[in-house]
Amino acid sequence: MDNQTTRRHAALVDRMATALGRDLEEDVIKARLDLDTLHDMVVRCTGCTKPGDCEHFLARTEASGQPASDTPAYCRNAATFRLLNAGQRT
């Protein structure tokens, strides 16, 4: 996996978190999310076949000014985001 791919998907994970009202940096600082899990989230995202669809979903969400209620169904990190939003540690 090249650096450009990793950066693209790390940005998608961060944007998805923001779209869901999460701040991953704060989650790490407050020990709700460990760095290994964050790394795993980026790796899972790199295996996604729909990054373009995700970018469109995020652009629409960002333009709306409203947080997303959930990830798209195809999101490989949906379960982790749901745990975080439920207040559970990951």
N, CA, C and O atoms as a Tinker XYZ file with bonds, in Angstrom:
   360  protein
     1  N      0.862000   -1.173000    0.000000    73     2
     2  CA     0.000000    0.000000    0.000000    64     1     3
     3  C      0.904000    1.229000    0.000000    63     2     4     5
     4  O      1.828000    1.325000    0.807000    81     3
     5  N      0.638000    2.155000   -0.894000    73     3     6
     6  CA     1.491000    3.333000   -0.984000    64     5     7
     7  C      1.001000    4.447000   -0.055000    63     6     8     9
     8  O     -0.119000    4.414000    0.454000    81     7
     9  N      1.869000    5.422000    0.143000    73     7    10
    10  CA     1.548000    6.520000    1.067000    64     9    11
    11  C      0.343000    7.335000    0.621000    63    10    12    13
    12  O     -0.435000    7.801000    1.455000    81    11
    13  N      0.184000    7.509000   -0.675000    73    11    14
    14  CA    -0.953000    8.281000   -1.176000    64    13    15
    15  C     -2.273000    7.587000   -0.823000    63    14    16    17
    16  O     -3.231000    8.243000   -0.414000    81    15
    17  N     -2.321000    6.284000   -0.980000    73    15    18
    18  CA    -3.521000    5.515000   -0.626000    64    17    19
    19  C     -3.784000    5.613000    0.868000    63    18    20    21
    20  O     -4.917000    5.841000    1.293000    81    19
    21  N     -2.741000    5.440000    1.655000    73    19    22
    22  CA    -2.900000    5.525000    3.106000    64    21    23
    23  C     -3.408000    6.897000    3.518000    63    22    24    25
    24  O     -4.320000    7.002000    4.339000    81    23
    25  N     -2.832000    7.938000    2.960000    73    23    26
    26  CA    -3.273000    9.303000    3.303000    64    25    27
    27  C     -4.729000    9.536000    2.894000    63    26    28    29
    28  O     -5.500000   10.139000    3.640000    81    27
    29  N     -5.097000    9.054000    1.709000    73    27    30
    30  CA    -6.477000    9.235000    1.245000    64    29    31
    31  C     -7.453000    8.581000    2.214000    63    30    32    33
    32  O     -8.459000    9.186000    2.586000    81    31
    33  N     -7.166000    7.361000    2.619000    73    31    34
    34  CA    -8.095000    6.635000    3.473000    64    33    35
    35  C     -8.048000    7.126000    4.917000    63    34    36    37
    36  O     -9.067000    7.100000    5.608000    81    35
    37  N     -6.896000    7.569000    5.378000    73    35    38
    38  CA    -6.837000    8.185000    6.706000    64    37    39
    39  C     -7.714000    9.431000    6.727000    63    38    40    41
    40  O     -8.415000    9.690000    7.705000    81    39
    41  N     -7.671000   10.197000    5.647000    73    39    42
    42  CA    -8.526000   11.387000    5.557000    64    41    43
    43  C     -9.997000   11.005000    5.517000    63    42    44    45
    44  O    -10.829000   11.673000    6.131000    81    43
    45  N    -10.328000    9.927000    4.793000    73    43    46
    46  CA   -11.727000    9.484000    4.739000    64    45    47
    47  C    -12.221000    9.048000    6.120000    63    46    48    49
    48  O    -13.342000    9.374000    6.510000    81    47
    49  N    -11.391000    8.316000    6.854000    73    47    50
    50  CA   -11.772000    7.896000    8.213000    64    49    51
    51  C    -12.002000    9.122000    9.083000    63    50    52    53
    52  O    -12.984000    9.181000    9.824000    81    51
    53  N    -11.109000   10.098000    9.001000    73    51    54
    54  CA   -11.248000   11.311000    9.813000    64    53    55
    55  C    -12.485000   12.102000    9.403000    63    54    56    57
    56  O    -13.225000   12.584000   10.261000    81    55
    57  N    -12.714000   12.239000    8.108000    73    55    58
    58  CA   -13.900000   12.969000    7.643000    64    57    59
    59  C    -15.185000   12.260000    8.038000    63    58    60    61
    60  O    -16.172000   12.912000    8.379000    81    59
    61  N    -15.185000   10.915000    7.996000    73    59    62
    62  CA   -16.373000   10.167000    8.398000    64    61    63
    63  C    -16.642000   10.393000    9.886000    63    62    64    65
    64  O    -17.783000   10.594000   10.301000    81    63
    65  N    -15.583000   10.358000   10.667000    73    63    66
    66  CA   -15.743000   10.614000   12.102000    64    65    67
    67  C    -16.341000   12.001000   12.324000    63    66    68    69
    68  O    -17.279000   12.159000   13.106000    81    67
    69  N    -15.808000   12.988000   11.647000    73    67    70
    70  CA   -16.314000   14.358000   11.787000    64    69    71
    71  C    -17.773000   14.436000   11.346000    63    70    72    73
    72  O    -18.584000   15.104000   11.988000    81    71
    73  N    -18.107000   13.753000   10.249000    73    71    74
    74  CA   -19.491000   13.751000    9.759000    64    73    75
    75  C    -20.440000   13.160000   10.790000    63    74    76    77
    76  O    -21.616000   13.519000   10.848000    81    75
    77  N    -19.912000   12.242000   11.610000    73    75    78
    78  CA   -20.724000   11.601000   12.645000    64    77    79
    79  C    -20.646000   12.338000   13.985000    63    78    80    81
    80  O    -21.212000   11.887000   14.981000    81    79
    81  N    -19.945000   13.469000   14.001000    73    79    82
    82  CA   -19.832000   14.253000   15.230000    64    81    83
    83  C    -18.734000   13.769000   16.163000    63    82    84    85
    84  O    -18.754000   14.085000   17.352000    81    83
    85  N    -17.770000   13.004000   15.643000    73    83    86
    86  CA   -16.669000   12.462000   16.446000    64    85    87
    87  C    -15.402000   13.251000   16.176000    63    86    88    89
    88  O    -15.194000   13.764000   15.076000    81    87
    89  N    -14.573000   13.341000   17.181000    73    87    90
    90  CA   -13.235000   13.907000   17.057000    64    89    91
    91  C    -12.279000   12.784000   17.455000    63    90    92    93
    92  O    -12.101000   12.509000   18.642000    81    91
    93  N    -11.669000   12.142000   16.473000    73    91    94
    94  CA   -10.833000   10.975000   16.758000    64    93    95
    95  C     -9.626000   11.322000   17.616000    63    94    96    97
    96  O     -9.206000   10.517000   18.448000    81    95
    97  N     -9.068000   12.501000   17.425000    73    95    98
    98  CA    -7.935000   12.908000   18.260000    64    97    99
    99  C     -8.355000   12.982000   19.724000    63    98   100   101
   100  O     -7.635000   12.512000   20.606000    81    99
   101  N     -9.500000   13.561000   19.977000    73    99   102
   102  CA   -10.008000   13.628000   21.348000    64   101   103
   103  C    -10.334000   12.228000   21.877000    63   102   104   105
   104  O    -10.089000   11.931000   23.047000    81   103
   105  N    -10.878000   11.385000   21.026000    73   103   106
   106  CA   -11.176000   10.013000   21.441000    64   105   107
   107  C     -9.900000    9.281000   21.859000    63   106   108   109
   108  O     -9.910000    8.522000   22.828000    81   107
   109  N     -8.809000    9.502000   21.137000    73   107   110
   110  CA    -7.532000    8.882000   21.507000    64   109   111
   111  C     -7.025000    9.468000   22.821000    63   110   112   113
   112  O     -6.615000    8.730000   23.717000    81   111
   113  N     -7.053000   10.783000   22.936000    73   111   114
   114  CA    -6.557000   11.449000   24.154000    64   113   115
   115  C     -7.341000   10.993000   25.376000    63   114   116   117
   116  O     -6.766000   10.794000   26.446000    81   115
   117  N     -8.641000   10.828000   25.223000    73   115   118
   118  CA    -9.487000   10.429000   26.353000    64   117   119
   119  C     -9.605000    8.914000   26.502000    63   118   120   121
   120  O    -10.440000    8.420000   27.260000    81   119
   121  N     -8.763000    8.181000   25.772000    73   119   122
   122  CA    -8.675000    6.716000   25.864000    64   121   123
   123  C     -9.972000    6.000000   25.494000    63   122   124   125
   124  O    -10.236000    4.900000   25.981000    81   123
   125  N    -10.773000    6.615000   24.640000    73   123   126
   126  CA   -11.963000    5.929000   24.110000    64   125   127
   127  C    -11.597000    5.131000   22.864000    63   126   128   129
   128  O    -12.319000    4.218000   22.463000    81   127
   129  N    -10.477000    5.482000   22.264000    73   127   130
   130  CA   -10.015000    4.844000   21.038000    64   129   131
   131  C     -8.509000    4.663000   21.152000    63   130   132   133
   132  O     -7.785000    5.628000   21.397000    81   131
   133  N     -8.034000    3.440000   20.978000    73   131   134
   134  CA    -6.586000    3.262000   21.051000    64   133   135
   135  C     -5.977000    3.375000   19.649000    63   134   136   137
   136  O     -6.660000    3.201000   18.640000    81   135
   137  N     -4.702000    3.666000   19.619000    73   135   138
   138  CA    -4.032000    3.908000   18.342000    64   137   139
   139  C     -4.040000    2.682000   17.440000    63   138   140   141
   140  O     -4.111000    2.819000   16.219000    81   139
   141  N     -3.969000    1.487000   18.018000    73   139   142
   142  CA    -4.032000    0.275000   17.195000    64   141   143
   143  C     -5.371000    0.165000   16.482000    63   142   144   145
   144  O     -5.425000   -0.224000   15.315000    81   143
   145  N     -6.448000    0.505000   17.173000    73   143   146
   146  CA    -7.775000    0.459000   16.553000    64   145   147
   147  C     -7.882000    1.511000   15.459000    63   146   148   149
   148  O     -8.444000    1.247000   14.396000    81   147
   149  N     -7.348000    2.697000   15.710000    73   147   150
   150  CA    -7.366000    3.749000   14.691000    64   149   151
   151  C     -6.586000    3.285000   13.457000    63   150   152   153
   152  O     -7.040000    3.468000   12.328000    81   151
   153  N     -5.440000    2.698000   13.671000    73   151   154
   154  CA    -4.652000    2.149000   12.558000    64   153   155
   155  C     -5.469000    1.103000   11.805000    63   154   156   157
   156  O     -5.510000    1.112000   10.575000    81   155
   157  N     -6.114000    0.209000   12.538000    73   155   158
   158  CA    -6.939000   -0.833000   11.912000    64   157   159
   159  C     -8.079000   -0.227000   11.100000    63   158   160   161
   160  O     -8.447000   -0.760000   10.053000    81   159
   161  N     -8.637000    0.876000   11.575000    73   159   162
   162  CA    -9.714000    1.540000   10.845000    64   161   163
   163  C     -9.215000    2.030000    9.486000    63   162   164   165
   164  O     -9.900000    1.874000    8.475000    81   163
   165  N     -8.036000    2.613000    9.466000    73   163   166
   166  CA    -7.477000    3.101000    8.204000    64   165   167
   167  C     -7.193000    1.923000    7.279000    63   166   168   169
   168  O     -7.495000    1.990000    6.087000    81   167
   169  N     -6.620000    0.852000    7.805000    73   167   170
   170  CA    -6.325000   -0.333000    6.987000    64   169   171
   171  C     -7.622000   -0.912000    6.421000    63   170   172   173
   172  O     -7.685000   -1.250000    5.239000    81   171
   173  N     -8.665000   -1.029000    7.265000    73   171   174
   174  CA    -9.958000   -1.533000    6.765000    64   173   175
   175  C    -10.480000   -0.642000    5.643000    63   174   176   177
   176  O    -10.998000   -1.133000    4.639000    81   175
   177  N    -10.343000    0.646000    5.816000    73   175   178
   178  CA   -10.825000    1.603000    4.822000    64   177   179
   179  C    -10.088000    1.428000    3.492000    63   178   180   181
   180  O    -10.694000    1.563000    2.429000    81   179
   181  N     -8.792000    1.129000    3.540000    73   179   182
   182  CA    -8.044000    0.948000    2.285000    64   181   183
   183  C     -8.556000   -0.242000    1.492000    63   182   184   185
   184  O     -8.339000   -0.312000    0.282000    81   183
   185  N     -9.233000   -1.180000    2.147000    73   183   186
   186  CA    -9.798000   -2.328000    1.453000    64   185   187
   187  C    -11.167000   -2.066000    0.857000    63   186   188   189
   188  O    -11.728000   -2.935000    0.190000    81   187
   189  N    -11.706000   -0.899000    1.084000    73   187   190
   190  CA   -13.035000   -0.560000    0.573000    64   189   191
   191  C    -12.993000   -0.365000   -0.940000    63   190   192   193
   192  O    -12.038000    0.191000   -1.482000    81   191
   193  N    -14.033000   -0.828000   -1.603000    73   191   194
   194  CA   -14.125000   -0.680000   -3.057000    64   193   195
   195  C    -14.928000    0.560000   -3.461000    63   194   196   197
   196  O    -15.151000    0.795000   -4.649000    81   195
   197  N    -15.366000    1.359000   -2.465000    73   195   198
   198  CA   -16.233000    2.495000   -2.780000    64   197   199
   199  C    -15.719000    3.822000   -2.206000    63   198   200   201
   200  O    -16.519000    4.601000   -1.689000    81   199
   201  N    -14.417000    4.103000   -2.278000    73   199   202
   202  CA   -13.951000    5.370000   -1.702000    64   201   203
   203  C    -14.541000    6.596000   -2.402000    63   202   204   205
   204  O    -14.755000    7.630000   -1.769000    81   203
   205  N    -14.804000    6.481000   -3.705000    73   203   206
   206  CA   -15.429000    7.599000   -4.418000    64   205   207
   207  C    -16.841000    7.856000   -3.917000    63   206   208   209
   208  O    -17.244000    9.006000   -3.741000    81   207
   209  N    -17.598000    6.777000   -3.686000    73   207   210
   210  CA   -18.942000    6.919000   -3.130000    64   209   211
   211  C    -18.871000    7.563000   -1.751000    63   210   212   213
   212  O    -19.695000    8.408000   -1.403000    81   211
   213  N    -17.875000    7.149000   -0.973000    73   211   214
   214  CA   -17.701000    7.704000    0.365000    64   213   215
   215  C    -17.406000    9.212000    0.284000    63   214   216   217
   216  O    -17.963000   10.003000    1.046000    81   215
   217  N    -16.529000    9.593000   -0.645000    73   215   218
   218  CA   -16.216000   11.018000   -0.812000    64   217   219
   219  C    -17.470000   11.813000   -1.165000    63   218   220   221
   220  O    -17.655000   12.925000   -0.671000    81   219
   221  N    -18.333000   11.257000   -2.013000    73   219   222
   222  CA   -19.589000   11.947000   -2.366000    64   221   223
   223  C    -20.523000   12.028000   -1.154000    63   222   224   225
   224  O    -21.131000   13.070000   -0.909000    81   223
   225  N    -20.639000   10.938000   -0.398000    73   223   226
   226  CA   -21.453000   10.942000    0.819000    64   225   227
   227  C    -20.950000   12.019000    1.777000    63   226   228   229
   228  O    -21.739000   12.787000    2.329000    81   227
   229  N    -19.637000   12.069000    1.969000    73   227   230
   230  CA   -19.073000   13.045000    2.899000    64   229   231
   231  C    -19.255000   14.473000    2.394000    63   230   232   233
   232  O    -19.543000   15.371000    3.185000    81   231
   233  N    -19.094000   14.695000    1.107000    73   231   234
   234  CA   -19.292000   16.032000    0.545000    64   233   235
   235  C    -20.727000   16.500000    0.748000    63   234   236   237
   236  O    -20.964000   17.651000    1.115000    81   235
   237  N    -21.688000   15.602000    0.509000    73   235   238
   238  CA   -23.100000   15.953000    0.724000    64   237   239
   239  C    -23.372000   16.247000    2.200000    63   238   240   241
   240  O    -24.067000   17.206000    2.535000    81   239
   241  N    -22.817000   15.413000    3.072000    73   239   242
   242  CA   -23.017000   15.610000    4.512000    64   241   243
   243  C    -22.399000   16.930000    4.966000    63   242   244   245
   244  O    -23.021000   17.688000    5.711000    81   243
   245  N    -21.193000   17.196000    4.523000    73   243   246
   246  CA   -20.515000   18.439000    4.899000    64   245   247
   247  C    -21.284000   19.656000    4.381000    63   246   248   249
   248  O    -21.404000   20.662000    5.080000    81   247
   249  N    -21.802000   19.562000    3.159000    73   247   250
   250  CA   -22.553000   20.674000    2.572000    64   249   251
   251  C    -23.862000   20.929000    3.308000    63   250   252   253
   252  O    -24.339000   22.063000    3.358000    81   251
   253  N    -24.440000   19.883000    3.875000    73   251   254
   254  CA   -25.719000   20.031000    4.565000    64   253   255
   255  C    -25.571000   20.761000    5.890000    63   254   256   257
   256  O    -26.521000   21.374000    6.378000    81   255
   257  N    -24.385000   20.694000    6.469000    73   255   258
   258  CA   -24.177000   21.318000    7.773000    64   257   259
   259  C    -24.762000   20.528000    8.931000    63   258   260   261
   260  O    -24.715000   20.977000   10.077000    81   259
   261  N    -25.311000   19.358000    8.642000    73   259   262
   262  CA   -25.919000   18.509000    9.656000    64   261   263
   263  C    -25.080000   17.243000    9.813000    63   262   264   265
   264  O    -24.572000   16.715000    8.824000    81   263
   265  N    -24.928000   16.752000   11.038000    73   263   266
   266  CA   -24.183000   15.504000   11.195000    64   265   267
   267  C    -24.944000   14.323000   10.585000    63   266   268   269
   268  O    -26.173000   14.315000   10.531000    81   267
   269  N    -24.194000   13.351000   10.137000    73   267   270
   270  CA   -24.795000   12.124000    9.613000    64   269   271
   271  C    -25.304000   11.294000   10.781000    63   270   272   273
   272  O    -24.712000   11.306000   11.860000    81   271
   273  N    -26.388000   10.582000   10.570000    73   271   274
   274  CA   -26.919000    9.727000   11.635000    64   273   275
   275  C    -26.189000    8.391000   11.686000    63   274   276   277
   276  O    -26.189000    7.720000   12.719000    81   275
   277  N    -25.567000    8.001000   10.571000    73   275   278
   278  CA   -24.847000    6.732000   10.508000    64   277   279
   279  C    -23.949000    6.763000    9.287000    63   278   280   281
   280  O    -24.049000    7.656000    8.446000    81   279
   281  N    -23.074000    5.780000    9.201000    73   279   282
   282  CA   -22.232000    5.628000    8.026000    64   281   283
   283  C    -23.044000    5.022000    6.891000    63   282   284   285
   284  O    -24.126000    4.484000    7.129000    81   283
   285  N    -22.547000    5.098000    5.669000    73   283   286
   286  CA   -23.186000    4.339000    4.597000    64   285   287
   287  C    -23.092000    2.844000    4.913000    63   286   288   289
   288  O    -22.207000    2.425000    5.658000    81   287
   289  N    -23.972000    2.060000    4.368000    73   287   290
   290  CA   -24.018000    0.626000    4.652000    64   289   291
   291  C    -22.718000   -0.092000    4.288000    63   290   292   293
   292  O    -22.359000   -1.083000    4.924000    81   291
   293  N    -22.023000    0.397000    3.283000    73   291   294
   294  CA   -20.795000   -0.260000    2.833000    64   293   295
   295  C    -19.567000    0.082000    3.678000    63   294   296   297
   296  O    -18.500000   -0.487000    3.449000    81   295
   297  N    -19.682000    0.981000    4.634000    73   295   298
   298  CA   -18.522000    1.418000    5.427000    64   297   299
   299  C    -17.967000    0.255000    6.251000    63   298   300   301
   300  O    -18.685000   -0.371000    7.031000    81   299
   301  N    -16.704000   -0.014000    6.064000    73   299   302
   302  CA   -16.049000   -1.109000    6.780000    64   301   303
   303  C    -15.771000   -0.762000    8.244000    63   302   304   305
   304  O    -15.370000   -1.627000    9.022000    81   303
   305  N    -15.979000    0.479000    8.610000    73   303   306
   306  CA   -15.751000    0.900000    9.992000    64   305   307
   307  C    -17.045000    1.248000   10.720000    63   306   308   309
   308  O    -17.015000    1.852000   11.792000    81   307
   309  N    -18.162000    0.872000   10.147000    73   307   310
   310  CA   -19.460000    1.207000   10.731000    64   309   311
   311  C    -19.575000    0.724000   12.173000    63   310   312   313
   312  O    -20.022000    1.471000   13.043000    81   311
   313  N    -19.177000   -0.506000   12.429000    73   311   314
   314  CA   -19.324000   -1.065000   13.783000    64   313   315
   315  C    -18.471000   -0.292000   14.788000    63   314   316   317
   316  O    -18.916000   -0.034000   15.907000    81   315
   317  N    -17.266000    0.076000   14.404000    73   315   318
   318  CA   -16.402000    0.837000   15.322000    64   317   319
   319  C    -16.989000    2.209000   15.591000    63   318   320   321
   320  O    -16.997000    2.665000   16.735000    81   319
   321  N    -17.479000    2.871000   14.560000    73   319   322
   322  CA   -18.095000    4.188000   14.770000    64   321   323
   323  C    -19.339000    4.067000   15.657000    63   322   324   325
   324  O    -19.580000    4.933000   16.498000    81   323
   325  N    -20.117000    3.020000   15.482000    73   323   326
   326  CA   -21.306000    2.842000   16.328000    64   325   327
   327  C    -20.913000    2.630000   17.787000    63   326   328   329
   328  O    -21.560000    3.163000   18.689000    81   327
   329  N    -19.860000    1.858000   18.021000    73   327   330
   330  CA   -19.378000    1.670000   19.396000    64   329   331
   331  C    -18.940000    2.995000   20.008000    63   330   332   333
   332  O    -19.289000    3.304000   21.148000    81   331
   333  N    -18.183000    3.767000   19.259000    73   331   334
   334  CA   -17.735000    5.072000   19.764000    64   333   335
   335  C    -18.927000    5.984000   20.064000    63   334   336   337
   336  O    -18.967000    6.644000   21.102000    81   335
   337  N    -19.894000    6.013000   19.150000    73   335   338
   338  CA   -21.057000    6.872000   19.357000    64   337   339
   339  C    -21.940000    6.396000   20.499000    63   338   340   341
   340  O    -22.702000    7.180000   21.064000    81   339
   341  N    -21.843000    5.126000   20.839000    73   339   342
   342  CA   -22.590000    4.588000   21.981000    64   341   343
   343  C    -21.832000    4.779000   23.304000    63   342   344   345
   344  O    -22.293000    4.370000   24.370000    81   343
   345  N    -20.659000    5.412000   23.201000    73   343   346
   346  CA   -19.888000    5.681000   24.414000    64   345   347
   347  C    -19.017000    4.527000   24.860000    63   346   348   349
   348  O    -18.497000    4.545000   25.976000    81   347
   349  N    -18.849000    3.538000   24.026000    73   347   350
   350  CA   -18.022000    2.389000   24.378000    64   349   351
   351  C    -16.589000    2.602000   23.917000    63   350   352   353
   352  O    -16.335000    3.250000   22.901000    81   351
   353  N    -15.669000    2.054000   24.673000    73   351   354
   354  CA   -14.256000    2.115000   24.292000    64   353   355
   355  C    -13.978000    1.105000   23.207000    63   354   356   357
   356  O    -14.612000    0.052000   23.139000    81   355
   357  N    -13.015000    1.438000   22.351000    73   355   358
   358  CA   -12.640000    0.505000   21.282000    64   357   359
   359  C    -11.170000    0.189000   21.366000    63   358   360
   360  O    -10.656000   -0.580000   20.553000    81   359
